[in-house]
Amino acid sequence: MPPDDTARSLVALWHLEAARVIGRVARIVRDVGLAEDIAQDVLVTALERWPVDGLPANPAAWLMTAASHRALDHLRHTAMAAGKEGAIGHALDFAHQAAADDAAERIDAALDDPVGDDVLRLIFTACHPVLPPEARCALTLKVMGGLSTTEIARAYLKPEATIAQRIVRAKRSLAAARVPCEVPRGAELVARLDSVLEVIYLIFNEGYAATAGEDWMRPALAEEAQRLGRVLAGLLPAQGEVLGLLALMEIQASRFAARLAPDGSPVLLMEQDRSRWDRLLIRRGLDALNRAEALPGPLGPYTVQAAIAACHARAARAADTDWTHIAALYDVLARIAPSPVVRLNQAVAVGMAFGPEAGLEIVEHLHSEGSLDGYPLLPAVRGDLLSRLGHHAEARAEFLRAAGLTRNARERALLQARAEACGPLPREAR
Amino acid sequence: MAYLLLINETRGERAARPEDEAHRLYDDMMAFAASLQADGILRAAESLRTDEHAVRISARSGKPQLVDGPFAEAREMVGGFFLIDVATREEALAIARRCPAVAWATVEVRECAPCHVL
């Protein structure tokens, strides 16, 4: 195999194996930042040796073995540097002791750890709440996805130095806060899981919000988030919100191909060509949702959002949409995860299910609260409901107000067109 | 990006295989599928019955023609598939290389794309 191909194969392999290798090393050295450094050293060694020696028979096993050896080496050096009598024999004893400890730890872990998995420890540590969200995302992509700093920087459209800094600081913060590399238990598991899910969804949205034709890395971020979601769902199959988030991402991703017109302008959900939705992803999303709903306990916000997305996915035509069900789900969502934006969406669904007057009632409430002042979708929704009630002049004013608030040129054009479509004041029939 | 790994087997090999070996090969493939699933990259995987039970349908001549298998003119048949989601072609190749079927069949790696894309 030519050297370039070997290097490319290695990068590909690293994307698939990084989490397992770093997770294993982190278990030995008990420090995710250090584990990632050690894994990088192994990667560099492989990049030097493989093009010369050829691909090993089992490349993944090679990486794992090399990384484990290096981790034990590290422990040995630390012990020597700490001046523990310095004798080589002693150091070797220490390495053996470390290996024995590790074996004992593994057995203990298998016996009483609720999940006991290197990869799971890794993601819980990388997503630790002591880190700011953007640091969690970068570190997660690095250790779970094996992405290089360059790739992460491209994905976030940030200078490489910024991302490198972010990752270095994250590693330091974890070490300084003495965050143990472990999977939390019981009530803490649920609390910490929120942070993990938030990171995965942030990564997904970073990719989802990007338009096609931009750097390929951005849609790839959404795929990476889906992959992490599937891995997590495999490791924590009894956590409803893990399945709920997975379902939400799969169903949203099923619309990737349909959500942009050939000229790059966004196509609204109701106007999308549904034949372009990815059926397989929908099926996977619905499957994850079914499993989430079958678990005992109340539904969490991700699951309810997935259930709403599923209502759209199940409708063969926009006209078939079960708005009554969607309105009910928004009602649940507004109670478990209240926010003005959720209530605005609820107003849309209620307006579709029970008529514009019912929707308008919620919008008026939001309007008088003032919490969505300056948010263009509030007047846009209001305009839509008013125009359906035949109040064209008022609707026109709302659309124009919305057009004045949005910063997106395409959205502004759309809103102005809607204002014009309201026409002059309707002439009274004689 | 989605890739399809097609397992191309030599026709007639299945019938010549001892039963316990056939089960072992199948179990290896199931374990492989499970590992892809655990990595979050498997979309779908199936093992297919031999083409003796297949039917080919074509209406190219104007009206539908049905041809029952086996299709003796073909030396190979598709014995199964894995549909995977990976970031790059290299990853798809790395996975194909790991597929147990490379020991007894040919694994063809195909990128999923609309048929009007050349």
Interface residues (C-beta under 8 A of the other chain):
Chain A: R8 S9 V11 A12 L13 H15 L16 P59 A60 A220 E223 E224 Q226 R227 L228 G229 R230 V231 G234 L280 R284
Chain B: M1 Q37 A38 D39 G40 I41 R43 A44 L83 D85 V86 A87 T88 E90 E91 L93 A94 I95 R98
